[in-house]
Protein backbone atom coordinates (compact mmCIF):
# COMPACT_ATOMS: atom_id res chain seq x y z
CA UNK A 1 0.00 0.00 0.00
CA UNK A 2 1.15 3.52 -0.79
CA UNK A 3 1.69 5.85 2.17
CA UNK A 4 1.66 9.64 1.83
CA UNK A 5 3.95 11.97 3.79
CA UNK A 6 3.07 15.66 3.81
CA UNK A 7 5.38 18.56 4.36
CA UNK A 8 3.43 21.12 6.39
CA UNK A 9 4.45 24.71 5.74
CA UNK A 10 3.65 25.89 2.24
CA UNK A 11 2.33 22.45 1.29
CA UNK A 12 -0.63 21.71 3.54
CA UNK A 13 -1.02 25.19 4.96
CA UNK A 14 -0.08 28.73 3.98
CA UNK A 15 2.09 29.39 7.01
CA UNK A 16 5.08 31.04 5.34
CA UNK A 17 3.76 34.57 5.99
CA UNK A 18 3.66 33.67 9.69
CA UNK A 19 7.23 32.33 9.59
CA UNK A 20 8.39 35.45 7.83
CA UNK A 21 6.71 37.76 10.34
CA UNK A 22 7.92 35.79 13.38
CA UNK A 23 11.46 35.74 11.98
CA UNK A 24 11.34 39.45 11.21
CA UNK A 25 10.18 40.24 14.74
CA UNK A 26 12.89 38.04 16.27
CA UNK A 27 15.66 39.66 14.25
CA UNK A 28 14.30 43.14 14.98
CA UNK A 29 14.47 42.39 18.72
CA UNK A 30 18.20 41.99 18.25
CA UNK A 31 18.74 45.08 16.16
CA UNK A 32 18.40 43.62 12.65
CA UNK A 33 16.14 45.85 10.58
CA UNK A 34 15.03 45.49 6.99
CA UNK A 35 14.73 41.69 6.87
CA UNK A 36 12.55 41.33 3.77
CA UNK A 37 10.41 38.66 2.18
CA UNK A 38 12.95 37.96 -0.55
CA UNK A 39 15.62 37.13 2.02
CA UNK A 40 13.15 34.95 3.91
CA UNK A 41 12.14 33.15 0.70
CA UNK A 42 15.67 31.80 0.31
CA UNK A 43 15.09 29.70 3.45
CA UNK A 44 11.73 28.21 2.48
CA UNK A 45 11.93 24.45 2.98
CA UNK A 46 14.82 24.65 5.45
CA UNK A 47 14.23 24.00 9.15
CA UNK A 48 13.85 26.91 11.56
CA UNK A 49 16.94 26.02 13.58
CA UNK A 50 19.11 25.72 10.49
CA UNK A 51 17.77 29.04 9.23
CA UNK A 52 18.52 30.79 12.50
CA UNK A 53 22.02 29.32 12.64
CA UNK A 54 22.75 30.90 9.26
CA UNK A 55 21.14 34.24 10.13
CA UNK A 56 22.90 34.40 13.51
CA UNK A 57 26.24 34.06 11.76
CA UNK A 58 25.29 36.40 8.92
CA UNK A 59 24.31 39.21 11.28
CA UNK A 60 26.83 38.43 14.01
CA UNK A 61 24.19 38.09 16.71
CA UNK A 62 25.74 37.54 20.16
CA UNK A 63 22.93 35.29 21.44
CA UNK A 64 22.62 31.49 21.45
CA UNK A 65 20.63 29.84 18.67
CA UNK A 66 18.40 28.20 21.30
CA UNK A 67 17.33 31.63 22.54
CA UNK A 68 16.58 32.85 19.03
CA UNK A 69 14.64 29.66 18.36
CA UNK A 70 12.58 30.07 21.54
CA UNK A 71 11.79 33.69 20.65
CA UNK A 72 10.77 32.87 17.09
CA UNK A 73 8.67 29.88 18.15
CA UNK A 74 6.81 32.04 20.68
CA UNK A 75 6.10 34.69 18.04
CA UNK A 76 5.12 32.06 15.47
CA UNK A 77 2.78 30.19 17.82
CA UNK A 78 0.94 33.41 18.57
CA UNK A 79 0.30 33.83 14.84
CA UNK A 80 -0.21 30.14 14.03
CA UNK A 81 -3.12 29.61 16.39
CA UNK A 82 -5.24 32.30 14.79
CA UNK A 83 -3.94 33.06 11.30
CA UNK A 84 -3.17 29.81 9.46
CA UNK A 85 -5.31 28.45 6.65
CA UNK A 86 -5.14 25.02 5.04
CA UNK A 87 -5.10 25.06 1.25
CA UNK A 88 -8.62 23.96 0.18
CA UNK A 89 -7.51 21.40 -2.41
CA UNK A 90 -4.93 19.94 -0.02
CA UNK A 91 -7.59 19.61 2.68
CA UNK A 92 -9.82 17.85 0.16
CA UNK A 93 -6.93 15.52 -0.76
CA UNK A 94 -6.21 14.65 2.88
CA UNK A 95 -9.89 14.02 3.58
CA UNK A 96 -10.19 11.68 0.60
CA UNK A 97 -7.07 9.70 1.54
CA UNK A 98 -8.25 9.46 5.14
CA UNK A 99 -11.66 8.18 4.04
CA UNK A 100 -9.94 5.44 2.04
CA UNK A 101 -7.61 4.43 4.85
CA UNK A 102 -4.39 5.55 3.18
CA UNK A 103 -1.60 5.82 5.82
CA UNK A 104 -0.48 9.43 6.16
CA UNK A 105 2.06 11.44 8.14
CA UNK A 106 3.35 14.98 8.46
CA UNK A 107 7.12 15.50 8.31
CA UNK A 108 8.22 19.08 8.85
CA UNK A 109 11.18 21.26 9.65
CA UNK A 110 9.05 23.12 12.19
CA UNK A 111 9.11 22.50 15.92
CA UNK A 112 6.70 19.86 17.24
CA UNK A 113 4.83 22.53 19.19
CA UNK A 114 4.38 24.61 16.05
CA UNK A 115 3.23 21.62 14.00
CA UNK A 116 0.68 20.62 16.63
CA UNK A 117 -0.63 24.19 16.90
CA UNK A 118 -1.15 24.47 13.15
CA UNK A 119 -2.78 21.05 12.77
CA UNK A 120 -5.10 21.75 15.69
CA UNK A 121 -5.95 25.24 14.47
CA UNK A 122 -6.82 24.04 10.97
CA UNK A 123 -8.74 20.98 12.15
CA UNK A 124 -6.37 18.59 10.38
CA UNK A 125 -4.98 16.99 13.55
CA UNK A 126 -7.50 14.09 13.72
CA UNK A 127 -6.72 13.16 10.11
CA UNK A 128 -2.93 13.26 10.49
CA UNK A 129 -1.98 11.66 13.82
CA UNK A 130 1.55 10.64 12.76
CA UNK A 131 3.84 13.67 13.03
CA UNK A 132 7.62 14.04 12.81
CA UNK A 133 9.50 17.26 13.53
CA UNK A 134 13.04 17.88 12.35
CA UNK A 135 13.82 18.41 16.04
CA UNK A 136 13.34 14.67 16.50
CA UNK A 137 15.95 13.56 13.96
CA UNK A 138 19.64 14.14 13.44
CA UNK A 139 19.51 16.26 10.31
CA UNK A 140 16.90 18.49 8.71
CA UNK A 141 16.00 18.81 5.04
CA UNK A 142 17.54 18.52 2.46
CA UNK A 143 18.79 15.41 4.30
CA UNK A 144 16.26 12.55 4.26
CA UNK A 145 16.08 11.88 8.02
CA UNK A 146 12.64 13.35 8.73
CA UNK A 147 11.00 11.44 5.86
CA UNK A 148 12.70 8.18 6.77
CA UNK A 149 11.51 8.53 10.35
CA UNK A 150 7.98 9.20 9.15
CA UNK A 151 8.10 6.03 7.03
CA UNK A 152 9.39 4.08 10.02
CA UNK A 153 6.52 5.28 12.19
CA UNK A 154 4.03 4.39 9.46
CA UNK A 155 5.59 0.95 9.13
CA UNK A 156 6.16 1.61 5.43
CA UNK A 157 9.13 0.96 3.17
CA UNK A 158 10.57 4.20 1.73
CA UNK A 159 9.85 3.01 -1.80
CA UNK A 160 6.16 2.73 -0.91
CA UNK A 161 5.97 6.35 0.26
CA UNK A 162 5.01 9.47 -1.68
CA UNK A 163 6.09 12.86 -0.35
CA UNK A 164 4.05 16.03 -0.90
CA UNK A 165 6.44 19.00 -1.01
CA UNK A 166 6.54 22.68 -1.93
CA UNK A 167 10.27 23.44 -1.66
CA UNK A 168 13.45 22.30 -3.38
CA UNK A 169 15.20 21.15 -0.17
CA UNK A 170 12.20 18.94 0.60
CA UNK A 171 12.20 17.48 -2.90
CA UNK A 172 15.90 16.70 -2.50
CA UNK A 173 15.20 15.06 0.86
CA UNK A 174 12.44 12.91 -0.67
CA UNK A 175 14.75 11.81 -3.48
CA UNK A 176 17.53 11.02 -1.00
CA UNK A 177 15.06 8.95 1.03
CA UNK A 178 14.19 6.87 -2.03
CA UNK A 179 10.63 8.19 -2.11
CA UNK A 180 8.47 9.49 -4.93
CA UNK A 181 7.56 13.17 -4.74
CA UNK A 182 4.59 15.27 -5.74
CA UNK A 183 5.91 18.81 -6.00
CA UNK A 184 3.71 21.88 -5.57
CA UNK A 185 6.20 24.78 -5.56
CA UNK A 186 5.33 27.52 -3.08
CA UNK A 187 7.42 30.00 -5.06
CA UNK A 188 6.34 29.62 -8.67
CA UNK A 189 9.69 30.87 -9.93
CA UNK A 190 11.43 27.86 -8.40
CA UNK A 191 9.51 25.29 -10.49
CA UNK A 192 12.52 24.95 -12.77
CA UNK A 193 14.87 24.08 -9.91
CA UNK A 194 16.74 20.85 -10.73
CA UNK A 195 15.49 19.37 -7.45
CA UNK A 196 11.96 19.30 -8.84
CA UNK A 197 13.12 17.37 -11.91
CA UNK A 198 13.15 14.25 -9.71
CA UNK A 199 9.46 14.66 -8.83
CA UNK A 200 7.06 12.06 -10.14
CA UNK A 201 4.39 14.75 -10.50
CA UNK A 202 5.00 18.50 -10.68
CA UNK A 203 2.44 21.29 -10.51
CA UNK A 204 4.54 24.19 -11.88
CA UNK A 205 1.87 26.74 -10.98
CA UNK A 206 1.90 25.69 -7.33
CA UNK A 207 -1.30 25.71 -5.28
CA UNK A 208 -3.14 27.63 -8.00
CA UNK A 209 -2.68 24.59 -10.26
CA UNK A 210 -2.89 21.75 -7.73
CA UNK A 211 -6.09 19.73 -7.53
CA UNK A 212 -6.95 16.87 -5.23
CA UNK A 213 -8.39 14.96 -8.19
CA UNK A 214 -5.19 15.13 -10.26
CA UNK A 215 -3.02 14.14 -7.30
CA UNK A 216 -5.34 11.26 -6.40
CA UNK A 217 -5.36 9.96 -9.99
CA UNK A 218 -1.56 10.00 -10.09
CA UNK A 219 -1.39 8.26 -6.72
CA UNK A 220 -3.67 5.47 -7.94
CA UNK A 221 -1.46 4.97 -10.99
CA UNK A 222 1.60 4.86 -8.76
CA UNK A 223 -0.04 2.26 -6.50
CA UNK A 224 -1.04 0.14 -9.50
CA UNK A 225 2.49 0.24 -10.90
CA UNK A 226 3.88 -1.02 -7.59
CA UNK A 227 1.33 -3.79 -7.44
N, C-alpha and C positions, 0 to 999 in steps of 0.2 A: 504494500500500500504506500502511496505517496504521502509524505508529510510536508507541511508548509510552515516555513519559518519567516516571520515578519520582522523586518526592521521597524522601529517605531517612528522616530522623528522624521518628518518629511515623506514618510511612506504610508503609515496608517493615519497619522494625524499631522496637522499643519502647526507644528510646535516651533519651527525655526524662528519665527518672529519673537517668541518668548525667550528662546536661547540667546538671540541677539541682544534683546533688551536687558536680560539678566547679566550677560557678559559686559555690556556697556556700562551698566550701573556699578558692577564690581570693579572694573578698571578705573572708572571715574572716582570711586572711593579712595583710590591709591594714586590719584593725580594724573591719570592718563585720560586726556580729552581727545575728542575727534575720532573715536573708534567707530568706523562706518560699516554699513552693510556689506560693501564689497570686500572689506578685510575679513569680516565674519564669514562670508560665503566660501572663502578659501578653506575653512575648517569644517564645512558641512560633511558629515559622514565620519568624522574623527571624534573619538571619545572626549568628554569634557576635561578629564584630567590631562590627557595628552595635549589638548588645546591650551590649557592653562600653563602647562610646563613650557610650551613654546612662547606664549605671550609673556610669561614671567621673565624669561631670558631676553626676549626682544626688547622689553621696556625696562629691564634692570630693576625689577620690583624686589625690594628687600624684605619680602614676607614669604613664609613657607607655602608651598603649593596646597597643602592641606587646608590652610586658612582661606586661601582664595577659593578653593573648591567648596568649602562650607558656606562662604558668603554667596557664591553664585547659586548654589543649590537652594539656599534660603530664598533668594530673590526669584529664582525660577519657580519654586513650589508655590509661591504667592500668586504668580501669574498662571501657572498650570492648572490650578484648581478651579479657576473661573473663566479662563480665556483660551481653552484649547478645543478645537473642533476636529472630529474625525472626518476624513474625506468620504463623501456619500457613497461613491462606487466601491471604495475599499470596505466600508462598513457592510455594504450589500454582499461583497465577496466573502467576508468573514462569516456573515450570517448563513450564507449558503453552504460553505464548507462545514460549519458547525452542525447544521441540520443534517448533513450527510455523514457525519461522524469522522471527518478527515482530521487526523491529529495535527494540532497547530501549536506554535510557540512564538513568543516574542524574544528577540535577541537584539539588545541595544547597547550603545555606548554610554547611555545615560546611567545615573545612579539608580539603585533599586527603588529608593524612595520616590524619585521623580517618575520612574516608569509606573509604579503603583498608583501615584496620584493622577497621572494622565489616564490610565486605563479605567480607574474608578470614576473620574470626572466625565469621561465620554461614554460610560456604560458598557465598555468592551471587556471589563475584567472577568465577568462570568463566562465569556466565550473563549478567553485566552488565559487559562490558569497556569500554563507553563511559561515562566519568565526567567530570562538570564540577563544579568547586567554585566557589562565589561569589568565592573569592580570584582566580580566573582571568578574571573579567569586571569591567567598570567599576562596576556597581551590583548590589546584592543585591536579593532579594525585598522589597517587592512590585513592584519593577521587573522587566521581562521578560528581562533580559540573559542570565541563566543558562539559561533554557529555549530562547532563540533560539540560543545557542551549542551547546546539545545537539542541536538540530535541524540546525544546520550540520554538526556532526560526523557525524550520521547520514546526511547527504545528503538530508534530508527537508524539504519545504515546511512552514512552520508550520501551515497549515490541514490538513495530513495527520497532525498529531501530537495525541496525547491525553495529558494530564498527570494523574498520580495524585497527589493532594494531601490533606493532613490539616489544613492551617491556612489561615485567611483570607488572610494575605499571599501565600501561594502560589497560591491560587485567583485573586487579583487579578493576579498575575504571569502566570498562564496566559491569562487573559482579555486582558491587555494584549499578549501575544505572538500573539494570534489563534489560540489553540489551544483545543480542547475540554478539559473537565476532568471527571474522576471524583473527587468529594470524599468523603473518609472522615474526618470531623472527629475529631481526637484528643480534644478537649474537647467532650463531648456538648452542653454548654450553648451552644456557639457555632454549632450547626447552623443557627440562624436568622439568622446574620450575613448582611447583604446580599451580601457577596462570594460566598457559596455559591449565591446565586440564579442566578448565571451558569453554574453547573455543568450539564453535560449529564446527569449521573447523580449523585445524592446519596444517601449512606447515613447518615441522620440519627443512627442509633445507633452510628456509628463502626465500629470493628473487630468489635464484638460482632454487628453486622448484616451486615458485608461478607462476600460469598462469591465465590470465584473463578468459579463458574459464572455468577452474575448479571452480574459484570463482563465476562466473556467473551462472554456473549450480547449485551450492549449494544454491545460493541466490534464484533462481527460485523455488527450492524445499522448501526452508524456506517460501517463499511467499505462495506457494500452501498449505502448512501445516496450515498456519494462515488464510487461506481462503481469 
